[in-house]
């Protein structure tokens, strides 16, 4: 029974990390509100090395519709602006000589639907991660069965892994539903 608990703990850990990854990816999908996480994927050429923008500049939100990016070195202003434009986030930074000011445009209906699709795609990735954890758990139960675990114990272990999987898939659906509501809210 200890072995089955170990298998369940490993599966739970992997499923938790799939949910955590989903949540961090969904924070990057903007829902019409400014959020410093929106720029997390932007890479700036920092003396020849691609570096995350938040490691070379202070990214903040003075209000719900504006982002500001203040590089720690003024020479990086143009590099940061170029990186934001090239990131395909649909943002146009304004350079005032001190910092970049980015107005977050209102989302069109079409853009909202695109963002919902993107969120659902991230949800599918999370589900795949959860299913992979289930498969790995079931494989480990089969190995235990081959090493002498009783048929009933193996069946119970597989049932518990399936219930765990169902719970985590439901969590993903719930998170996606919340995000979709947030995105579609005007």
N, C-alpha and C positions, 0 to 999 in steps of 0.2 A: 504493500500500500504506500510505503514511503516513496518508492520509485515513481508511482503514478502521480503523487503530489509534486515531485520534482519536475516531471514532464508538464504538469498543469502550470506550475510556477514559471517555467521557461516560456510556455505558450502565452501565458498572461503577460509576461514582460514584453514579448515581441509584439503582441497586439496593442499594448499600451504605447509602445513606441510608434506604431502605425498611426494611432489616434493623435499622438503629440505632433507627429510630422504633418498630418492633415491640418491640424489647428494652426500650425505655424505657416503653412502654405496658404491657408485661407485668409490669414491676416494680411497677406500681400495683395489679395484681391480687393481692390478698393470698392467701397459701396457709396461713393459720393462724398465721403468725409476725408479730410486730410489725416494722414497717419504716417509717422516717420518710417514705419515698416514697409511702406510702399516703395521706398528707395533702397531697401536692404539688398536687392539683387544687382544694383548698379555698381559697376566696377570702374574705377578711375585709374588711369595710367599714372602711377606715382613713381617717378624716376625709373621708368621702364618696367615696373612691376604692377600687374593688375591688383588693385586693392579695393576692398569695399568702401563705399563713399562714407559710411559712418566711422571709418577708421582714419579719415583724413579731414573730416569736417564735422561740425555740429549740425545735426538735422533736427529741426523743431517745428512745432505747429502753433503759430501765434493765434490762429483761430480755426474754425472748422473747415474753411475753404482755402487755406493758405499753408504752404510749406516754406520754410526758409532753410537754406543751406549756407553755412558760414565756414569756409575752409580755414584751417589753422594757418595756412600759408596763402597769402593773397595771390601768389603766382599760380595757384591751383584753380582759381575761379573759372577760367576758360576751360580747363580740363574737366572740371566737374560739370559744367554746362554741356559740353560735348558728350560726356558719358550719359547724362540724363536724356538728352535728345536721342542718342543712339540706342537707348535701352528699350525702345518700342513700348513705352508706357503711355504714350500720347500726351506727354507733358512738355510745356514750353517755358523754360526758366528765363526770368528777366534778371539781367546783371545790373546792379546799381553801384558797382565799384567796391562794395564792401562784402556783399553777400548775394546769393541767388534767391529770388522770390518766385515761387511757383504757385500760380492760381490753379486750383483744382476745378476743371470745368464741370458743369452739370452733366450728368450722364443722360444720353439719349436712350430711347426705348430699345433701339437696336443694340447699343453698347451694353445695356443692362442684360439683355438676353445672351450676348457673348460672354459676359462675366459669369452668368449662371451656368453656361456650358462649361466654362473653365473650372468653376467650383465643382461641378458634377464630375468632371474629368479627374480632379484631385481626389474626390471621394472614391472613384473607381480604383485609383492607385492604392488608396488606403485599404479598400476591400481586398484587393489582390494580396497585399501584405498580410492581412488577417488570415486569408485562406491559405497562404504559404505557411503561416505559423501553425494552422490546423493540420496541414499535410505533414509538416515536420513532427508535430506532436503525435499524430496517428502512427507515423513511421517508428517513432521511439517506443510507442506502446507495443507495436508488432515485434520489435526487437526484444522487448521485455518478455513478451509471450513466448518467443523462441528460446529465451533463456530460462523458461520455467514458470512464468506467471500463468495463473489459471485462466481458463477461457472466460469465465464470468467476470473476473477482475479486469481482463483486457477489454471486454465489451463495455463494462461500466466506465472505464477510463476513456474509451472512444466516445461514449455518450456524453460524458462531462466535457470533453473537448468540443463536441458539437454544440452543446448548450452555451459554452463560453464564446464560441464563434458567433452564434446567433445573437448573443447580447452585444458583442462588439460591432457587428454589422448594423444592429438597431441604433447603436450610438452614432455610427457614421451617418445613418439616415437622418437622425435627429439634428446633428450638427449641420448637415447640408440643408435641411429644411429651414433652420434658423438663418443661415447665411443667405439662402435664396430670398427669404422674406426681407432681410436687411437690404439686399441689392435692389429688389424690385420696389422698395418703399421710395416714393418721390420726395 
